[in-house]
Amino acid sequence: MLAEVEQDGTFYRESGGGLTVSGGECLLQADFLEALFIEAHRRGIHTAIETAGNVPWAYMEKVLPHVDLVQHDIKLTDSERHNKWTGAGNERIRANFKKAYDAFPDTKFIVRTPLIPGVNDDEEHIRATLEFIRPHKNVIEYELLPYHRFGESKYEFLGQVYQLSDFTPPTPESLARLRAIIDEGFGPHRERVVAS
């Protein structure tokens, strides 16, 4: 796999990029990821993962020592609402990331909220997320990922029902209001690396 990754090595050196593993849930392959990232670091390749964090802590503990950047969602801060919309509570997710922020202070974290109007586009959720991440200096960014309907045609092509057809993308005004709360609450001391 790394031979494939290294074909773009010149680009990584110029852009500052590297190897990002996502999924499904990439941390379910903890043994493979650990070996892959150890070798990637040996070769000077920056490593990143995208994860929901809903895995046993032992998986995170195994992989995160070899990860430079973690991108993860905080979909909802209230566990009941989280369970209603995702089918699982968020206690393990929150506990995992709290431990990860503390145990891996040199690892950078980018928190993201996939923003869905009527589900999690309220100030209460955004402020609760800020409260959760603000004490941790290695959380370098909080992004809003506005819901869109770009994937709807794929469902039609596959003959499947698109379950989110009742939802609409957030308005520009709503996005601006929530981003202003993040800018105000996140503070100027953070290292900003990605435009929201």
C-alpha positions in Angstrom: 0.0 0.0 0.0 2.8 2.4 0.8 4.4 1.9 -2.6 1.1 3.2 -4.0 1.1 6.1 -1.6 4.7 7.0 -2.4 3.9 7.5 -6.1 2.5 10.9 -5.1 5.4 11.6 -2.7 6.5 14.7 -4.6 3.1 16.2 -4.3 3.0 15.5 -0.5 6.4 17.2 0.0 5.2 20.3 -1.9 1.7 20.5 -0.3 2.5 19.3 3.2 -0.1 16.5 2.7 0.3 12.8 3.3 -1.7 9.6 3.9 -5.3 9.9 5.2 -7.3 6.7 6.1 -11.0 6.9 6.5 -13.7 4.2 6.1 -16.3 3.0 7.1 -14.5 3.1 10.4 -10.8 2.8 9.9 -10.0 2.2 13.6 -11.8 -1.2 13.4 -8.6 -2.2 11.5 -6.3 -1.1 14.4 -3.5 -3.7 13.9 -3.2 -2.9 10.2 -3.3 0.9 10.8 -0.7 0.7 13.4 1.7 -1.2 11.1 0.9 1.1 8.1 1.4 4.3 10.0 4.6 3.1 11.7 6.1 2.4 8.3 4.6 5.6 6.8 6.4 7.6 9.6 9.6 5.7 8.9 9.3 6.9 5.3 8.6 10.5 6.3 4.9 10.4 5.3 2.4 12.5 7.4 -0.5 10.4 8.7 -4.2 11.2 9.3 -7.4 9.4 10.1 -11.1 10.3 9.8 -13.0 8.5 12.6 -16.3 8.6 14.4 -14.5 7.3 17.5 -17.2 4.8 18.4 -14.7 2.0 19.0 -13.1 0.4 22.0 -10.5 2.7 23.6 -7.8 0.0 23.1 -8.1 0.5 19.3 -7.5 4.3 19.6 -4.7 3.8 22.1 -2.9 1.4 19.6 -3.2 3.7 16.5 -3.0 7.3 17.8 0.7 7.2 18.8 1.3 7.0 15.0 -1.2 9.6 13.8 -0.3 13.2 13.1 -3.9 14.5 12.6 -7.3 13.1 13.6 -10.4 14.4 12.0 -13.6 13.4 13.8 -17.2 14.3 14.1 -19.2 15.5 17.0 -22.6 15.0 15.5 -24.6 15.8 18.6 -23.6 16.5 22.2 -26.9 15.3 23.8 -26.8 11.5 24.0 -30.6 11.1 23.7 -30.6 13.1 20.5 -27.5 11.4 19.3 -29.2 8.0 19.8 -32.4 9.2 18.0 -30.5 10.3 14.9 -27.6 7.8 14.7 -28.9 4.7 16.5 -26.2 4.9 19.3 -25.5 7.1 22.3 -22.4 9.2 22.4 -21.0 8.3 25.8 -18.2 6.1 24.5 -17.4 8.6 21.7 -17.1 11.5 24.1 -15.0 9.5 26.6 -12.7 8.3 23.8 -12.0 11.8 22.5 -11.6 13.3 26.0 -9.0 10.6 26.7 -7.4 11.1 23.3 -7.0 14.8 23.7 -5.3 14.3 27.0 -3.2 11.2 26.2 -1.9 12.5 22.9 -1.1 16.2 23.4 1.1 16.3 20.3 -1.5 14.9 18.0 -3.6 17.5 16.2 -7.4 17.2 16.1 -10.0 18.8 13.8 -13.6 18.5 15.1 -16.4 18.6 12.5 -20.2 18.8 12.8 -22.1 17.6 9.7 -24.7 20.3 10.0 -28.3 19.1 9.3 -31.1 21.7 9.7 -33.6 20.6 12.4 -31.2 18.0 13.7 -28.1 19.7 15.1 -28.1 23.3 13.6 -28.9 24.9 17.0 -26.8 27.2 19.0 -27.1 24.9 22.1 -25.3 22.0 20.3 -22.6 24.3 18.8 -21.9 25.9 22.2 -21.8 22.5 24.0 -19.3 21.3 21.4 -17.1 24.4 22.0 -17.3 23.8 25.7 -16.1 20.2 25.2 -13.2 21.0 22.9 -12.1 24.5 24.1 -9.8 23.3 27.0 -7.7 21.2 24.6 -5.1 23.1 22.8 -4.4 20.2 20.4 -8.0 20.7 19.0 -6.9 23.1 16.3 -10.1 23.6 14.3 -13.9 23.2 14.5 -15.6 22.9 11.1 -19.2 22.9 10.1 -19.9 20.6 7.2 -23.3 21.8 5.8 -25.7 19.1 4.7 -26.2 18.9 0.9 -28.1 16.6 -1.4 -25.3 15.8 -3.9 -25.6 12.0 -3.1 -29.3 11.8 -3.8 -28.9 10.7 -7.4 -26.6 7.9 -6.4 -29.4 6.4 -4.3 -31.8 6.6 -7.3 -29.2 5.0 -9.5 -28.8 2.1 -7.0 -32.6 1.7 -6.7 -32.5 2.7 -3.0 -34.6 5.1 -1.1 -32.9 8.3 0.0 -33.9 8.6 3.6 -33.0 12.3 4.0 -35.2 13.7 1.3 -37.1 15.8 3.9 -34.0 17.8 4.8 -32.8 20.9 3.1 -29.3 22.5 3.3 -28.8 25.1 5.9 -29.3 28.7 4.8 -26.3 31.0 4.4 -27.6 33.1 7.2 -27.8 30.1 9.6 -24.3 29.1 8.6 -23.0 32.6 9.2 -24.6 32.8 12.6 -23.2 29.5 13.8 -19.7 30.2 12.3 -19.7 33.5 14.2 -20.4 31.6 17.5 -17.5 29.3 16.7 -15.1 32.1 15.8 -16.1 33.9 19.0 -15.9 30.9 21.2 -12.9 29.1 19.8 -10.5 32.0 20.3 -7.7 33.5 18.3 -5.0 31.3 19.9 -5.8 28.3 17.8 -3.6 27.1 14.9 -6.0 27.4 11.9 -5.2 25.0 9.1 -8.4 24.4 7.3 -11.0 26.9 6.1 -14.5 26.1 7.3 
